[in-house]
């Protein structure tokens, strides 16, 4: 056996005698190769971090299973549903089926719901190419304001939008819109009438933070561990895919979702990293806005 002494060569542990020049040269080359491999390993670990948390590993395993099922779901299930729906619509137009309109409408509605679940599932596992470019999160939130108003109609609930000055960050607009709407709708559904949902954006160190805070009753500890798991839901009519989609979108943007909950309500915080280059200040600054 031998040990590394310095860059000049090796010494044997037993005898302490210097190695011959040629062997020492080979030893130096091996050491350099070992150092290079170690540097490559550290760089790979930095670029592609492996989640250490067991719950996160379990979540990724479930997502991989869904990815393997994607082709089957997309073609062997969705296409026949579309065919059946087309025939039901055709029969509905015939006078002979007038008395069955209610039943046909019910079947078409259920097919649409099943199709929506499949579409949401495919969006969760679809590794599509993202068109990411510097965008301002405040502008995206402001453009979604009409949808917020639509979601809260008839619910006797209020939405407060607080946007601080933030830099542009790399975003895929369609995915971020989906993430925002999913979290906002979850927050609205979690609150009783007269509740207030607060949507915020702000900068915290080297991150841009988007948060949604509701005034619901909080999340039970046993449910916290399952949040983001595909098909897990506490809602009677939920699919259990909305929050899983949010986690997937966040991962694609190298962002992290944190959750703070108590009996007074729950806050979802999505933390986006600010690129190293010089940040572009945001020209859209709305300090406090009630929708």
N, C-alpha and C positions, 0 to 999 in steps of 0.2 A: 504494500500500500504506500501511497505517497500523499503528501499534502502540498498545497500551494504556499510558496514562501514569499515570492515577489514576482514581478514581471520578468526578471532576469532568468529564472529557471526554477527547477524543482530540487528538493532534497528528500532522500528516503527517510522514512520515519525510524526504521531500525538502525541504520548505519550512520545517517546524517551526512553521507558522502554526496557530493554534487553529481548530477546525472551527466552523461556524455553530452557534448554540444548538440549533436543531431537529435537526440532524444529530448533535450531541453527545448530545442526549436519546435519539435512536434508538440511538446507540452504547452508551449506558449500559444501555438496555433489552436490547440484544443481549448485553451482557456478563453481565447478571443472568440472562438465559435460559441462557447458556452455563454459568454457575456452577451453576444449578439442575440442568441436565442432567448435569453432571459429578458433582454430589452424588448424583443418582439412580443414575448408573452405578456409583459406589462402593458405594452401599447395595445395589444389585442384586448386585454382585460379592460383597459380604459375605454376603448372604442365600443366594445361589445360586452358591457357588464353582465355578469351572470347573477340573477336574483338569488339571494341567500335565504330569503324568507320562505318557509315551507308552504304557506298559504299562497304566495305568489307563484311558486312552482306548480302547485296544484291547479291554479287558475290557468297557467300557460298550457298545462297538459290537456285541460278540457278544451281550450281554444284549438289546440293541434288536432284533437279528435274531430271538432267541428270542421276544420279545414279539410280533413280527409273525406268528410261527408258532403262537402260543398257541391261536387259534381252531381252526386245522386239527388241532392235536394233541388238543385237548379233545373235539372232536366227530367228526372224520373218522377218528380212530385209536382213541381210548379206547372209544367206544360200540360199534364192531364187536367189539372184544376182549371186552367184557362179554357180548355176544350169544353169541359162540363159547364162552365159558366156561360159560354157562348150558346150552347144548346138551350139552357134554361131561359136566356134572354129571347131566343127564337120562339120557344114555346109560349112565353108570356105574351107575345104579340098576336098569337092565334086566338080567335074568338072562342074556340072550344075549351080553352084553358082559363077563361075569364074568372070562373069561380075559384080558381086555384091561385089567384094573384098573390094573396097574403102568404101562402106557403112558398111560392116561387121567390117572392121578395126575401123571405126569411132565409132560404137556401143560398140565394145570391149574396146576401149580407154575410152569411157564415163563410162562404168561399172567399169573399173579399177580406175577411178578418184573417183567414188562414194564409191567404196570399201576402197580407201585410206582415204576418209573423215570419214567413219565409224570406221576404225581402229584407226585413230587419236582420234576420239571421245571416243572410248572405253579405249584408253590409258589414257585419261583425267580422266575418272571416275572409272577406275579399282583400287580397293583397294588391290592390290597384295602384297605379303610379300616381303619386300626389303632385299637384301643381302648386308647390309651396313657393311663396315669394314674400318679401317684407310687406306686411299689412298692419293696420292699426285696429286693435281689438275694440276700441271705443266706437269706431265708425261702424263696425259690424253689429255691435250691440244697439246702436242708435237706429240702424236700418231695420232691426228686428222689432222695434217698438210696436208697430201695428199688430204683429202677431201676438205680442204680450197682451195687448188690449183684447184681442179676440179670445184668447185662452181664459181670461178671467171674467168674461161676460156671464152674468147670472150667478156668479159664485160669491158675491159680496166679499171679495178679497182685494187687497191693494198691492201694488208693486211700486217700490221706490228704486230708482236707478241712480247710483252714485259713481261718477267716473272722474278719476283724477288724471293728471297729465302722465302719460306713459309713452315709452318709445315704441316704434314699429318693431315687430318681431316676425320671424318666418311662420306663416300660417297658410293652410289650405282652407279657403273661405267656406266652401260647402260643408266640409267636415266640422269646422268650428261652429257654424250655424246649427248643425245637428246637435252637437255637444251642448250648446247653450240652451236650445229649446228643450232638450231632454231634461236637463237639470232644473230649468224653470218650471216645467210642467210637473215634475216630481215634487218640487217645493210647494206648488199650489195645491196639489192633491193631498199633501201631508198636513195642511193647515185647516183649522175649523173656520167657519164664517167670521168675517171682520179681521182675519189675520193679515199681517203685513209681510210681504216677501221683499227682501233687500238684495239687490244685485249691485256688486261693487267691482271696480277695477282700480288697482293701485300698484305702485312699484315698491318692492321690498328687497333692498340690496341689489343683487344681480338677477332678480326675477321680476316678471310681471305676473301679478296675481289676479285671477278672476274668481269671485266668490258669490255664492248664492246662499242666503241665510233665510230660513223659514221660522215660523213661530208654531211649529207642531209640537208633538209630545215627545220627540226624540226617538232614537233608535235603540232597541234592546241590545245588550252586549252579545247575546248569542246570534243575533241577526247581523251585527257588525262584521263578524268573521266571514259571512257569506255574501256580503255586498259585492257586486261586480261579477258574481258567478252566473254564467248563462242559465236562463230559465228559472232562477230563484226570484220569487216575488212575494210581497206581502199583500198585494192588491187582488181583489176578486177577479178583475178583468185584465190584469196585467200579464205581459208575456215573459217578463223576467229578462228581457234583452236590452232595454233602454240604458241601464247603468253599465252593463257589460260593453255596449257600444261606446259609451263615454270613456271607459278605461282604455279601450282599443285606440280610440282617436287620440287620447292623451299620450299613449305610448308612441304612436306614429309621429307625434310632434315633440318627442323627448321631454314631455311634461309629466308632472306627478300630481295625483289627486289625493288630498288630505281631507279627513272628515273629523269635525268637532261636533259632538252631540251632548245634549243634556235634556232634562225634562222640559226646559224652556224652548227647545228647538234644535235644529241641526244646521250646520254650515258646511257646504262643500267648497273646498278651495282647490283650484287648478293652478299650478305653478309652472309658468313657462320661463325657460332660461333666456336671458338677453344675450345675443351674440357678442363676441369680443369686439367687433368693429365699433366705430363711433355710433352711438345711438342717434336716431332721428327723432327729435322731439315731436310730440303730438300737438297738432293745431286744434283738435277738437277737445274742449275741456268743459264738461258739464258737471258742476260741483254737486248739485242735488236736484233731482228731477223726479216728480211723481207721475207715474203713468196711469 
